[in-house]
Every structure is written in structure tokens, then in C-alpha cells.
């Protein structure tokens, strides 16, 4: 059974940095795409970032480009989201997601909202406030 567990959320001040982690179990995820999504209060869930199976191909939402970095540690079934210069509008529940489809066309379709990911974690809350 696939299980994704997020950690690292919390309360941070604007301009600070934060690292979210996703621990995956139940499969060998080295060949899977993995991604981060978020849902702010009163809003729909939105795409944040995605990485292909090798970690070499990454895509970001325009709102986080240049501030967030997605990475993965193959062999350890772990993914991270480095969040720098966070803003109040980054406040949301952040979800880890994974899918065995991992090629370039698939991750691009996910980034554009044309494909979904099959497995999800329970989320971790990030609150950006002074």
C-alpha cells in the first residue's frame, strides 16, 4: 500500500525559509513522478512543483518559481521542497503526491492541470505570518 507522509510544516515569518519533506513507502518510488500541491483556506488545491523520476526535470508554478526548489533522494524514497523567502500568500496545507507515470509529457500535463496524480499524503500546514 502506497503511503506518503509530509513533515516540516509550521509557523514562519515572511521572508524566512522552510523545508518540507515527504517520506514515501509501499513501493520503489525511484521510477515515479513526485510533486507538491497546496490548498489555501477557501481556495482549490493548486500545483506547486513536480519532479520526474530522475530528479533532472522539474517544473514550478509561476507563483513559487525562483523561491521554491523541489528535490528527491532516489533510493531513500524521499522528496523535499525547499521554500525560501516565503510570503503570507504561501500559507496553505501542502500535499505530497506521487504517480508511476513519470515521463516529461506527463509531468508537463500535471503542471498544466491536465493530468492528476494518483497517490496523496495527508498534508502539512504552513502558516506564514508575522
N, CA, C and O atoms as a Tinker XYZ file with bonds, in Angstrom:
   520  protein
     1  N      0.844000   -1.190000    0.000000    73     2
     2  CA     0.000000    0.000000    0.000000    64     1     3
     3  C      0.882000    1.245000    0.000000    63     2     4     5
     4  O      1.795000    1.375000    0.815000    81     3
     5  N      0.596000    2.152000   -0.922000    73     3     6
     6  CA     1.376000    3.383000   -1.014000    64     5     7
     7  C      1.015000    4.302000    0.150000    63     6     8     9
     8  O     -0.158000    4.524000    0.450000    81     7
     9  N      2.033000    4.819000    0.784000    73     7    10
    10  CA     1.819000    5.790000    1.853000    64     9    11
    11  C      2.786000    6.946000    1.676000    63    10    12    13
    12  O      3.985000    6.749000    1.483000    81    11
    13  N      2.245000    8.160000    1.745000    73    11    14
    14  CA     3.042000    9.371000    1.644000    64    13    15
    15  C      2.815000   10.184000    2.907000    63    14    16    17
    16  O      1.673000   10.461000    3.276000    81    15
    17  N      3.894000   10.567000    3.567000    73    15    18
    18  CA     3.783000   11.301000    4.821000    64    17    19
    19  C      4.610000   12.574000    4.732000    63    18    20    21
    20  O      5.827000   12.532000    4.556000    81    19
    21  N      3.925000   13.707000    4.856000    73    19    22
    22  CA     4.602000   15.004000    4.807000    64    21    23
    23  C      5.038000   15.421000    6.208000    63    22    24    25
    24  O      4.435000   15.029000    7.206000    81    23
    25  N      6.092000   16.219000    6.260000    73    23    26
    26  CA     6.538000   16.789000    7.526000    64    25    27
    27  C      7.239000   18.108000    7.250000    63    26    28    29
    28  O      7.603000   18.406000    6.112000    81    27
    29  N      7.424000   18.895000    8.302000    73    27    30
    30  CA     8.177000   20.132000    8.174000    64    29    31
    31  C      7.352000   21.400000    8.187000    63    30    32    33
    32  O      7.910000   22.497000    8.183000    81    31
    33  N      6.044000   21.276000    8.203000    73    31    34
    34  CA     5.205000   22.460000    8.230000    64    33    35
    35  C      5.274000   23.173000    9.571000    63    34    36    37
    36  O      5.803000   22.637000   10.545000    81    35
    37  N      4.737000   24.382000    9.612000    73    35    38
    38  CA     4.724000   25.142000   10.846000    64    37    39
    39  C      4.473000   26.601000   10.591000    63    38    40    41
    40  O      4.082000   26.998000    9.494000    81    39
    41  N      4.703000   27.407000   11.621000    73    39    42
    42  CA     4.522000   28.854000   11.543000    64    41    43
    43  C      5.875000   29.511000   11.282000    63    42    44    45
    44  O      6.831000   29.300000   12.028000    81    43
    45  N      5.945000   30.302000   10.224000    73    43    46
    46  CA     7.180000   31.003000    9.888000    64    45    47
    47  C      6.865000   32.444000    9.546000    63    46    48    49
    48  O      5.745000   32.778000    9.162000    81    47
    49  N      7.862000   33.285000    9.690000    73    47    50
    50  CA     7.690000   34.705000    9.386000    64    49    51
    51  C      7.935000   34.960000    7.901000    63    50    52    53
    52  O      8.667000   34.208000    7.257000    81    51
    53  N      7.340000   35.993000    7.365000    73    51    54
    54  CA     7.612000   36.348000    5.969000    64    53    55
    55  C      9.105000   36.555000    5.751000    63    54    56    57
    56  O      9.801000   37.154000    6.571000    81    55
    57  N      9.570000   36.039000    4.619000    73    55    58
    58  CA    10.985000   36.149000    4.292000    64    57    59
    59  C     11.835000   35.006000    4.795000    63    58    60    61
    60  O     12.999000   34.888000    4.412000    81    59
    61  N     11.286000   34.171000    5.636000    73    59    62
    62  CA    12.047000   33.049000    6.190000    64    61    63
    63  C     12.092000   31.884000    5.211000    63    62    64    65
    64  O     11.491000   31.922000    4.137000    81    63
    65  N     12.827000   30.841000    5.617000    73    63    66
    66  CA    12.936000   29.625000    4.817000    64    65    67
    67  C     12.381000   28.442000    5.589000    63    66    68    69
    68  O     12.336000   28.437000    6.819000    81    67
    69  N     11.963000   27.445000    4.834000    73    67    70
    70  CA    11.347000   26.250000    5.427000    64    69    71
    71  C     11.580000   25.094000    4.480000    63    70    72    73
    72  O     11.573000   25.278000    3.263000    81    71
    73  N     11.786000   23.905000    5.021000    73    71    74
    74  CA    11.936000   22.708000    4.183000    64    73    75
    75  C     10.831000   21.728000    4.531000    63    74    76    77
    76  O     10.681000   21.321000    5.683000    81    75
    77  N     10.064000   21.359000    3.526000    73    75    78
    78  CA     9.076000   20.293000    3.687000    64    77    79
    79  C      9.670000   18.983000    3.173000    63    78    80    81
    80  O     10.446000   18.975000    2.218000    81    79
    81  N      9.303000   17.897000    3.806000    73    79    82
    82  CA     9.763000   16.584000    3.376000    64    81    83
    83  C      8.574000   15.660000    3.168000    63    82    84    85
    84  O      7.524000   15.810000    3.794000    81    83
    85  N      8.769000   14.700000    2.271000    73    83    86
    86  CA     7.757000   13.681000    2.004000    64    85    87
    87  C      8.451000   12.326000    2.055000    63    86    88    89
    88  O      9.378000   12.064000    1.288000    81    87
    89  N      8.003000   11.480000    2.951000    73    87    90
    90  CA     8.529000   10.121000    3.055000    64    89    91
    91  C      7.529000    9.174000    2.414000    63    90    92    93
    92  O      6.361000    9.128000    2.803000    81    91
    93  N      7.998000    8.419000    1.429000    73    91    94
    94  CA     7.129000    7.512000    0.690000    64    93    95
    95  C      7.443000    6.064000    1.051000    63    94    96    97
    96  O      8.605000    5.711000    1.255000    81    95
    97  N      6.437000    5.246000    1.126000    73    95    98
    98  CA     6.644000    3.831000    1.419000    64    97    99
    99  C      5.611000    2.993000    0.690000    63    98   100   101
   100  O      4.585000    3.499000    0.234000    81    99
   101  N      5.898000    1.707000    0.587000    73    99   102
   102  CA     4.963000    0.796000   -0.054000    64   101   103
   103  C      5.311000    0.446000   -1.485000    63   102   104   105
   104  O      4.723000   -0.472000   -2.057000    81   103
   105  N      6.244000    1.150000   -2.066000    73   103   106
   106  CA     6.701000    0.892000   -3.429000    64   105   107
   107  C      8.152000    1.344000   -3.549000    63   106   108   109
   108  O      8.691000    2.002000   -2.659000    81   107
   109  N      8.762000    0.981000   -4.654000    73   107   110
   110  CA    10.024000    1.588000   -5.033000    64   109   111
   111  C      9.678000    2.793000   -5.884000    63   110   112   113
   112  O      9.233000    2.646000   -7.022000    81   111
   113  N      9.879000    3.991000   -5.337000    73   111   114
   114  CA     9.415000    5.210000   -5.991000    64   113   115
   115  C     10.445000    5.805000   -6.948000    63   114   116   117
   116  O     10.207000    6.871000   -7.516000    81   115
   117  N     11.572000    5.146000   -7.136000    73   115   118
   118  CA    12.630000    5.724000   -7.965000    64   117   119
   119  C     12.170000    6.012000   -9.391000    63   118   120   121
   120  O     12.724000    6.896000  -10.045000    81   119
   121  N     11.172000    5.287000   -9.884000    73   119   122
   122  CA    10.716000    5.484000  -11.256000    64   121   123
   123  C      9.424000    6.301000  -11.323000    63   122   124   125
   124  O      8.830000    6.424000  -12.393000    81   123
   125  N      8.995000    6.846000  -10.220000    73   123   126
   126  CA     7.732000    7.583000  -10.146000    64   125   127
   127  C      7.976000    9.086000  -10.226000    63   126   128   129
   128  O      9.036000    9.576000   -9.838000    81   127
   129  N      6.986000    9.807000  -10.733000    73   127   130
   130  CA     6.967000   11.252000  -10.590000    64   129   131
   131  C      6.465000   11.600000   -9.188000    63   130   132   133
   132  O      5.619000   10.907000   -8.623000    81   131
   133  N      7.003000   12.680000   -8.648000    73   131   134
   134  CA     6.567000   13.131000   -7.335000    64   133   135
   135  C      6.353000   14.637000   -7.380000    63   134   136   137
   136  O      7.061000   15.357000   -8.084000    81   135
   137  N      5.380000   15.099000   -6.630000    73   135   138
   138  CA     5.067000   16.515000   -6.705000    64   137   139
   139  C      4.531000   17.083000   -5.406000    63   138   140   141
   140  O      4.214000   16.355000   -4.465000    81   139
   141  N      4.440000   18.401000   -5.383000    73   139   142
   142  CA     3.863000   19.144000   -4.257000    64   141   143
   143  C      2.692000   19.982000   -4.768000    63   142   144   145
   144  O      2.759000   20.610000   -5.824000    81   143
   145  N      1.640000   19.966000   -3.995000    73   143   146
   146  CA     0.470000   20.785000   -4.249000    64   145   147
   147  C      0.123000   21.501000   -2.944000    63   146   148   149
   148  O      0.613000   21.132000   -1.876000    81   147
   149  N     -0.716000   22.515000   -3.039000    73   147   150
   150  CA    -1.139000   23.204000   -1.815000    64   149   151
   151  C     -2.578000   23.681000   -1.931000    63   150   152   153
   152  O     -3.097000   23.909000   -3.024000    81   151
   153  N     -3.203000   23.824000   -0.776000    73   151   154
   154  CA    -4.571000   24.324000   -0.732000    64   153   155
   155  C     -4.669000   25.371000    0.360000    63   154   156   157
   156  O     -4.522000   25.067000    1.544000    81   155
   157  N     -4.917000   26.597000   -0.044000    73   155   158
   158  CA    -5.084000   27.699000    0.893000    64   157   159
   159  C     -6.519000   27.723000    1.389000    63   158   160   161
   160  O     -7.411000   27.192000    0.728000    81   159
   161  N     -6.752000   28.330000    2.542000    73   159   162
   162  CA    -8.117000   28.394000    3.086000    64   161   163
   163  C     -9.086000   29.014000    2.084000    63   162   164   165
   164  O     -8.843000   30.100000    1.557000    81   163
   165  N    -10.170000   28.319000    1.835000    73   163   166
   166  CA   -11.192000   28.834000    0.938000    64   165   167
   167  C    -10.873000   28.744000   -0.529000    63   166   168   169
   168  O    -11.621000   29.255000   -1.362000    81   167
   169  N     -9.764000   28.098000   -0.863000    73   167   170
   170  CA    -9.368000   28.005000   -2.273000    64   169   171
   171  C     -9.222000   26.549000   -2.688000    63   170   172   173
   172  O     -9.162000   25.650000   -1.850000    81   171
   173  N     -9.165000   26.336000   -3.989000    73   171   174
   174  CA    -8.966000   24.992000   -4.506000    64   173   175
   175  C     -7.487000   24.606000   -4.411000    63   174   176   177
   176  O     -6.603000   25.461000   -4.357000    81   175
   177  N     -7.251000   23.308000   -4.393000    73   175   178
   178  CA    -5.872000   22.826000   -4.385000    64   177   179
   179  C     -5.184000   23.218000   -5.681000    63   178   180   181
   180  O     -5.782000   23.155000   -6.754000    81   179
   181  N     -3.917000   23.626000   -5.577000    73   179   182
   182  CA    -3.188000   24.066000   -6.752000    64   181   183
   183  C     -1.819000   23.409000   -6.827000    63   182   184   185
   184  O     -1.246000   23.003000   -5.816000    81   183
   185  N     -1.320000   23.318000   -8.025000    73   183   186
   186  CA     0.006000   22.755000   -8.293000    64   185   187
   187  C      1.083000   23.682000   -7.769000    63   186   188   189
   188  O      0.970000   24.902000   -7.887000    81   187
   189  N      2.134000   23.104000   -7.185000    73   187   190
   190  CA     3.277000   23.884000   -6.719000    64   189   191
   191  C      4.535000   23.504000   -7.506000    63   190   192   193
   192  O      5.184000   24.364000   -8.102000    81   191
   193  N      4.871000   22.220000   -7.502000    73   191   194
   194  CA     6.096000   21.776000   -8.163000    64   193   195
   195  C      6.025000   20.281000   -8.416000    63   194   196   197
   196  O      5.299000   19.557000   -7.735000    81   195
   197  N      6.798000   19.820000   -9.420000    73   195   198
   198  CA     6.846000   18.395000   -9.732000    64   197   199
   199  C      8.242000   18.031000  -10.218000    63   198   200   201
   200  O      8.936000   18.849000  -10.821000    81   199
   201  N      8.640000   16.803000   -9.949000    73   199   202
   202  CA     9.955000   16.323000  -10.382000    64   201   203
   203  C      9.784000   14.973000  -11.061000    63   202   204   205
   204  O      8.971000   14.157000  -10.627000    81   203
   205  N     10.537000   14.736000  -12.112000    73   203   206
   206  CA    10.419000   13.452000  -12.816000    64   205   207
   207  C     11.187000   12.376000  -12.059000    63   206   208   209
   208  O     11.713000   12.630000  -10.976000    81   207
   209  N     11.251000   11.198000  -12.619000    73   207   210
   210  CA    11.812000   10.064000  -11.899000    64   209   211
   211  C     13.286000   10.262000  -11.549000    63   210   212   213
   212  O     13.743000    9.798000  -10.504000    81   211
   213  N     14.026000   10.944000  -12.413000    73   211   214
   214  CA    15.471000   11.055000  -12.190000    64   213   215
   215  C     15.838000   12.267000  -11.337000    63   214   216   217
   216  O     16.950000   12.354000  -10.817000    81   215
   217  N     14.910000   13.186000  -11.200000    73   215   218
   218  CA    15.217000   14.411000  -10.479000    64   217   219
   219  C     15.778000   15.505000  -11.358000    63   218   220   221
   220  O     16.037000   16.613000  -10.888000    81   219
   221  N     15.970000   15.203000  -12.643000    73   219   222
   222  CA    16.611000   16.169000  -13.534000    64   221   223
   223  C     15.628000   17.116000  -14.198000    63   222   224   225
   224  O     16.020000   18.166000  -14.708000    81   223
   225  N     14.375000   16.756000  -14.194000    73   223   226
   226  CA    13.349000   17.566000  -14.847000    64   225   227
   227  C     12.380000   18.066000  -13.790000    63   226   228   229
   228  O     11.679000   17.273000  -13.161000    81   227
   229  N     12.339000   19.373000  -13.593000    73   227   230
   230  CA    11.466000   19.953000  -12.571000    64   229   231
   231  C     10.626000   21.071000  -13.171000    63   230   232   233
   232  O     11.064000   21.776000  -14.081000    81   231
   233  N      9.430000   21.222000  -12.656000    73   231   234
   234  CA     8.533000   22.279000  -13.095000    64   233   235
   235  C      7.930000   22.950000  -11.870000    63   234   236   237
   236  O      7.716000   22.311000  -10.840000    81   235
   237  N      7.656000   24.250000  -11.993000    73   235   238
   238  CA     7.143000   25.017000  -10.865000    64   237   239
   239  C      5.968000   25.895000  -11.287000    63   238   240   241
   240  O      5.866000   26.315000  -12.440000    81   239
   241  N      5.089000   26.160000  -10.332000    73   239   242
   242  CA     4.075000   27.173000  -10.550000    64   241   243
   243  C      4.763000   28.530000  -10.618000    63   242   244   245
   244  O      5.778000   28.753000   -9.958000    81   243
   245  N      4.213000   29.428000  -11.411000    73   243   246
   246  CA     4.824000   30.748000  -11.550000    64   245   247
   247  C      4.931000   31.463000  -10.202000    63   246   248   249
   248  O      5.869000   32.229000   -9.979000    81   247
   249  N      3.992000   31.221000   -9.323000    73   247   250
   250  CA     3.951000   31.920000   -8.032000    64   249   251
   251  C      5.103000   31.541000   -7.112000    63   250   252   253
   252  O      5.404000   32.277000   -6.171000    81   251
   253  N      5.752000   30.411000   -7.364000    73   251   254
   254  CA     6.838000   29.972000   -6.484000    64   253   255
   255  C      8.177000   29.875000   -7.207000    63   254   256   257
   256  O      9.204000   29.620000   -6.577000    81   255
   257  N      8.175000   30.076000   -8.519000    73   255   258
   258  CA     9.396000   29.940000   -9.300000    64   257   259
   259  C     10.455000   30.908000   -8.796000    63   258   260   261
   260  O     10.183000   32.091000   -8.594000    81   259
   261  N     11.659000   30.398000   -8.595000    73   259   262
   262  CA    12.749000   31.218000   -8.091000    64   261   263
   263  C     12.828000   31.266000   -6.577000    63   262   264   265
   264  O     13.827000   31.728000   -6.023000    81   263
   265  N     11.792000   30.796000   -5.899000    73   263   266
   266  CA    11.799000   30.796000   -4.430000    64   265   267
   267  C     11.778000   29.382000   -3.859000    63   266   268   269
   268  O     12.375000   29.127000   -2.813000    81   267
   269  N     11.099000   28.469000   -4.533000    73   267   270
   270  CA    10.984000   27.092000   -4.059000    64   269   271
   271  C     11.832000   26.174000   -4.932000    63   270   272   273
   272  O     12.005000   26.418000   -6.126000    81   271
   273  N     12.355000   25.120000   -4.321000    73   271   274
   274  CA    13.126000   24.106000   -5.051000    64   273   275
   275  C     12.662000   22.730000   -4.634000    63   274   276   277
   276  O     12.639000   22.404000   -3.448000    81   275
   277  N     12.290000   21.919000   -5.620000    73   275   278
   278  CA    11.882000   20.548000   -5.356000    64   277   279
   279  C     13.071000   19.631000   -5.621000    63   278   280   281
   280  O     13.832000   19.849000   -6.564000    81   279
   281  N     13.226000   18.614000   -4.792000    73   279   282
   282  CA    14.309000   17.659000   -4.988000    64   281   283
   283  C     13.862000   16.305000   -4.464000    63   282   284   285
   284  O     12.901000   16.205000   -3.701000    81   283
   285  N     14.572000   15.267000   -4.882000    73   283   286
   286  CA    14.255000   13.933000   -4.418000    64   285   287
   287  C     15.530000   13.161000   -4.161000    63   286   288   289
   288  O     16.574000   13.447000   -4.747000    81   287
   289  N     15.438000   12.184000   -3.285000    73   287   290
   290  CA    16.568000   11.316000   -2.978000    64   289   291
   291  C     16.153000    9.910000   -3.360000    63   290   292   293
   292  O     15.520000    9.201000   -2.577000    81   291
   293  N     16.512000    9.514000   -4.564000    73   291   294
   294  CA    16.186000    8.167000   -5.018000    64   293   295
   295  C     16.966000    7.150000   -4.205000    63   294   296   297
   296  O     18.124000    7.364000   -3.847000    81   295
   297  N     16.310000    6.050000   -3.928000    73   295   298
   298  CA    16.910000    5.056000   -3.062000    64   297   299
   299  C     16.483000    5.260000   -1.628000    63   298   300   301
   300  O     16.546000    4.331000   -0.823000    81   299
   301  N     16.051000    6.460000   -1.297000    73   299   302
   302  CA    15.571000    6.762000    0.051000    64   301   303
   303  C     14.084000    7.073000    0.072000    63   302   304   305
   304  O     13.509000    7.340000    1.127000    81   303
   305  N     13.456000    7.034000   -1.127000    73   303   306
   306  CA    12.014000    7.320000   -1.222000    64   305   307
   307  C     11.635000    8.609000   -0.507000    63   306   308   309
   308  O     10.657000    8.653000    0.239000    81   307
   309  N     12.411000    9.645000   -0.739000    73   307   310
   310  CA    12.195000   10.915000   -0.050000    64   309   311
   311  C     12.193000   12.063000   -1.045000    63   310   312   313
   312  O     12.951000   12.069000   -2.015000    81   311
   313  N     11.335000   13.023000   -0.789000    73   311   314
   314  CA    11.261000   14.225000   -1.601000    64   313   315
   315  C     11.223000   15.429000   -0.676000    63   314   316   317
   316  O     10.700000   15.355000    0.436000    81   315
   317  N     11.783000   16.544000   -1.145000    73   315   318
   318  CA    11.813000   17.748000   -0.332000    64   317   319
   319  C     11.292000   18.945000   -1.125000    63   318   320   321
   320  O     11.294000   18.945000   -2.356000    81   319
   321  N     10.856000   19.942000   -0.405000    73   319   322
   322  CA    10.522000   21.224000   -1.005000    64   321   323
   323  C     11.200000   22.304000   -0.167000    63   322   324   325
   324  O     10.785000   22.590000    0.956000    81   323
   325  N     12.234000   22.888000   -0.724000    73   323   326
   326  CA    12.928000   23.997000   -0.065000    64   325   327
   327  C     12.157000   25.267000   -0.397000    63   326   328   329
   328  O     12.010000   25.633000   -1.563000    81   327
   329  N     11.672000   25.926000    0.637000    73   327   330
   330  CA    10.871000   27.138000    0.464000    64   329   331
   331  C     11.655000   28.324000    1.007000    63   330   332   333
   332  O     11.904000   28.405000    2.210000    81   331
   333  N     12.040000   29.235000    0.140000    73   331   334
   334  CA    12.789000   30.421000    0.543000    64   333   335
   335  C     11.938000   31.674000    0.355000    63   334   336   337
   336  O     11.034000   31.714000   -0.480000    81   335
   337  N     12.249000   32.686000    1.146000    73   335   338
   338  CA    11.557000   33.971000    1.027000    64   337   339
   339  C     10.036000   33.770000    0.995000    63   338   340   341
   340  O      9.351000   34.257000    0.096000    81   339
   341  N      9.533000   33.055000    1.978000    73   339   342
   342  CA     8.101000   32.739000    1.982000    64   341   343
   343  C      7.278000   34.008000    2.186000    63   342   344   345
   344  O      7.726000   34.972000    2.807000    81   343
   345  N      6.077000   33.977000    1.651000    73   343   346
   346  CA     5.168000   35.117000    1.706000    64   345   347
   347  C      3.866000   34.694000    2.381000    63   346   348   349
   348  O      3.557000   33.504000    2.422000    81   347
   349  N      3.102000   35.643000    2.909000    73   347   350
   350  CA     1.811000   35.275000    3.524000    64   349   351
   351  C      0.916000   34.482000    2.576000    63   350   352   353
   352  O      0.149000   33.627000    3.018000    81   351
   353  N      1.009000   34.757000    1.290000    73   351   354
   354  CA     0.170000   34.033000    0.331000    64   353   355
   355  C      0.627000   32.590000    0.121000    63   354   356   357
   356  O     -0.049000   31.831000   -0.575000    81   355
   357  N      1.745000   32.200000    0.699000    73   355   358
   358  CA     2.168000   30.797000    0.666000    64   357   359
   359  C      1.479000   29.976000    1.757000    63   358   360   361
   360  O      1.632000   28.755000    1.801000    81   359
   361  N      0.734000   30.626000    2.621000    73   359   362
   362  CA     0.013000   29.921000    3.673000    64   361   363
   363  C     -0.976000   28.939000    3.063000    63   362   364   365
   364  O     -1.842000   29.318000    2.275000    81   363
   365  N     -0.834000   27.673000    3.439000    73   363   366
   366  CA    -1.674000   26.623000    2.857000    64   365   367
   367  C     -1.334000   25.289000    3.501000    63   366   368   369
   368  O     -0.331000   25.160000    4.204000    81   367
   369  N     -2.171000   24.311000    3.255000    73   367   370
   370  CA    -1.813000   22.924000    3.534000    64   369   371
   371  C     -1.080000   22.399000    2.304000    63   370   372   373
   372  O     -1.587000   22.486000    1.186000    81   371
   373  N      0.104000   21.860000    2.517000    73   371   374
   374  CA     0.932000   21.364000    1.428000    64   373   375
   375  C      0.839000   19.843000    1.377000    63   374   376   377
   376  O      1.004000   19.157000    2.386000    81   375
   377  N      0.572000   19.339000    0.182000    73   375   378
   378  CA     0.388000   17.923000   -0.031000    64   377   379
   379  C      1.481000   17.348000   -0.923000    63   378   380   381
   380  O      1.863000   17.949000   -1.927000    81   379
   381  N      1.969000   16.192000   -0.546000    73   379   382
   382  CA     2.883000   15.401000   -1.359000    64   381   383
   383  C      2.046000   14.476000   -2.235000    63   382   384   385
   384  O      1.028000   13.945000   -1.791000    81   383
   385  N      2.473000   14.284000   -3.471000    73   383   386
   386  CA     1.771000   13.392000   -4.379000    64   385   387
   387  C      2.779000   12.586000   -5.183000    63   386   388   389
   388  O      3.912000   13.015000   -5.398000    81   387
   389  N      2.344000   11.407000   -5.624000    73   387   390
   390  CA     3.219000   10.538000   -6.416000    64   389   391
   391  C      2.396000    9.762000   -7.430000    63   390   392   393
   392  O      1.212000    9.501000   -7.222000    81   391
   393  N      3.041000    9.400000   -8.528000    73   391   394
   394  CA     2.362000    8.649000   -9.574000    64   393   395
   395  C      3.394000    7.858000  -10.358000    63   394   396   397
   396  O      4.487000    8.361000  -10.617000    81   395
   397  N      3.066000    6.614000  -10.745000    73   395   398
   398  CA     4.026000    5.822000  -11.516000    64   397   399
   399  C      4.298000    6.356000  -12.916000    63   398   400   401
   400  O      5.296000    5.970000  -13.524000    81   399
   401  N      3.460000    7.218000  -13.443000    73   399   402
   402  CA     3.767000    7.893000  -14.706000    64   401   403
   403  C      4.791000    8.975000  -14.410000    63   402   404   405
   404  O      4.585000    9.810000  -13.530000    81   403
   405  N      5.885000    8.957000  -15.138000    73   403   406
   406  CA     6.979000    9.839000  -14.723000    64   405   407
   407  C      7.681000   10.539000  -15.871000    63   406   408   409
   408  O      8.674000   11.230000  -15.645000    81   407
   409  N      7.202000   10.384000  -17.087000    73   407   410
   410  CA     7.880000   10.989000  -18.217000    64   409   411
   411  C      7.627000   12.478000  -18.338000    63   410   412   413
   412  O      6.774000   13.039000  -17.650000    81   411
   413  N      8.389000   13.112000  -19.232000    73   411   414
   414  CA     8.270000   14.546000  -19.431000    64   413   415
   415  C      6.879000   15.003000  -19.823000    63   414   416   417
   416  O      6.378000   15.966000  -19.243000    81   415
   417  N      6.229000   14.350000  -20.788000    73   415   418
   418  CA     4.868000   14.795000  -21.162000    64   417   419
   419  C      3.887000   14.718000  -19.998000    63   418   420   421
   420  O      3.011000   15.571000  -19.861000    81   419
   421  N      4.036000   13.692000  -19.159000    73   419   422
   422  CA     3.106000   13.556000  -18.029000    64   421   423
   423  C      3.309000   14.679000  -17.022000    63   422   424   425
   424  O      2.338000   15.304000  -16.595000    81   423
   425  N      4.546000   14.944000  -16.638000    73   423   426
   426  CA     4.733000   15.974000  -15.608000    64   425   427
   427  C      4.343000   17.342000  -16.145000    63   426   428   429
   428  O      3.890000   18.196000  -15.384000    81   427
   429  N      4.509000   17.561000  -17.423000    73   427   430
   430  CA     4.064000   18.826000  -18.006000    64   429   431
   431  C      2.541000   18.937000  -17.985000    63   430   432   433
   432  O      1.988000   20.008000  -17.735000    81   431
   433  N      1.883000   17.832000  -18.247000    73   431   434
   434  CA     0.431000   17.824000  -18.189000    64   433   435
   435  C     -0.058000   18.074000  -16.760000    63   434   436   437
   436  O     -1.051000   18.774000  -16.558000    81   435
   437  N      0.631000   17.508000  -15.775000    73   435   438
   438  CA     0.258000   17.751000  -14.370000    64   437   439
   439  C      0.431000   19.231000  -14.039000    63   438   440   441
   440  O     -0.434000   19.840000  -13.410000    81   439
   441  N      1.545000   19.797000  -14.464000    73   439   442
   442  CA     1.821000   21.208000  -14.175000    64   441   443
   443  C      0.769000   22.116000  -14.799000    63   442   444   445
   444  O      0.478000   23.186000  -14.265000    81   443
   445  N      0.204000   21.700000  -15.915000    73   443   446
   446  CA    -0.811000   22.499000  -16.607000    64   445   447
   447  C     -2.215000   22.175000  -16.125000    63   446   448   449
   448  O     -3.184000   22.765000  -16.602000    81   447
   449  N     -2.335000   21.251000  -15.192000    73   447   450
   450  CA    -3.646000   20.883000  -14.670000    64   449   451
   451  C     -4.430000   19.946000  -15.557000    63   450   452   453
   452  O     -5.643000   19.807000  -15.395000    81   451
   453  N     -3.752000   19.295000  -16.499000    73   451   454
   454  CA    -4.445000   18.411000  -17.436000    64   453   455
   455  C     -4.369000   16.949000  -17.025000    63   454   456   457
   456  O     -5.075000   16.112000  -17.587000    81   455
   457  N     -3.529000   16.634000  -16.061000    73   455   458
   458  CA    -3.433000   15.292000  -15.528000    64   457   459
   459  C     -3.389000   15.383000  -14.014000    63   458   460   461
   460  O     -2.929000   16.381000  -13.459000    81   459
   461  N     -3.863000   14.351000  -13.351000    73   459   462
   462  CA    -3.808000   14.310000  -11.902000    64   461   463
   463  C     -2.766000   13.290000  -11.469000    63   462   464   465
   464  O     -2.245000   12.526000  -12.281000    81   463
   465  N     -2.473000   13.293000  -10.176000    73   463   466
   466  CA    -1.551000   12.309000   -9.625000    64   465   467
   467  C     -2.353000   11.326000   -8.775000    63   466   468   469
   468  O     -3.371000   11.680000   -8.181000    81   467
   469  N     -1.867000   10.074000   -8.732000    73   467   470
   470  CA    -2.706000    9.023000   -8.186000    64   469   471
   471  C     -2.661000    8.815000   -6.692000    63   470   472   473
   472  O     -3.604000    8.270000   -6.118000    81   471
   473  N     -1.585000    9.237000   -6.044000    73   471   474
   474  CA    -1.431000    8.963000   -4.615000    64   473   475
   475  C     -1.099000   10.249000   -3.873000    63   474   476   477
   476  O     -0.312000   11.069000   -4.347000    81   475
   477  N     -1.700000   10.412000   -2.715000    73   475   478
   478  CA    -1.589000   11.675000   -1.974000    64   477   479
   479  C     -1.316000   11.433000   -0.495000    63   478   480   481
   480  O     -1.744000   10.434000    0.083000    81   479
   481  N     -0.587000   12.379000    0.100000    73   479   482
   482  CA    -0.416000   12.370000    1.538000    64   481   483
   483  C     -1.549000   13.126000    2.224000    63   482   484   485
   484  O     -2.479000   13.607000    1.575000    81   483
   485  N     -1.455000   13.219000    3.534000    73   483   486
   486  CA    -2.498000   13.879000    4.322000    64   485   487
   487  C     -2.285000   15.375000    4.434000    63   486   488   489
   488  O     -3.202000   16.100000    4.819000    81   487
   489  N     -1.093000   15.853000    4.105000    73   487   490
   490  CA    -0.831000   17.282000    4.119000    64   489   491
   491  C     -0.154000   17.770000    5.384000    63   490   492   493
   492  O     -0.277000   17.168000    6.451000    81   491
   493  N      0.570000   18.884000    5.240000    73   491   494
   494  CA     1.202000   19.555000    6.368000    64   493   495
   495  C      0.935000   21.060000    6.219000    63   494   496   497
   496  O      1.061000   21.621000    5.130000    81   495
   497  N      0.572000   21.689000    7.317000    73   495   498
   498  CA     0.159000   23.090000    7.277000    64   497   499
   499  C      1.364000   24.015000    7.386000    63   498   500   501
   500  O      2.201000   23.871000    8.277000    81   499
   501  N      1.432000   24.954000    6.470000    73   499   502
   502  CA     2.430000   26.017000    6.522000    64   501   503
   503  C      1.696000   27.338000    6.703000    63   502   504   505
   504  O      0.825000   27.686000    5.906000    81   503
   505  N      2.048000   28.064000    7.744000    73   503   506
   506  CA     1.448000   29.369000    8.007000    64   505   507
   507  C      2.550000   30.414000    7.992000    63   506   508   509
   508  O      3.517000   30.328000    8.749000    81   507
   509  N      2.393000   31.397000    7.125000    73   507   510
   510  CA     3.377000   32.469000    7.014000    64   509   511
   511  C      2.750000   33.735000    7.582000    63   510   512   513
   512  O      1.818000   34.298000    7.007000    81   511
   513  N      3.271000   34.163000    8.708000    73   511   514
   514  CA     2.680000   35.313000    9.382000    64   513   515
   515  C      3.692000   35.935000   10.331000    63   514   516   517
   516  O      4.530000   35.245000   10.912000    81   515
   517  N      3.599000   37.242000   10.476000    73   515   518
   518  CA     4.463000   37.929000   11.426000    64   517   519
   519  C      3.766000   38.080000   12.774000    63   518   520
   520  O      4.342000   38.638000   13.708000    81   519
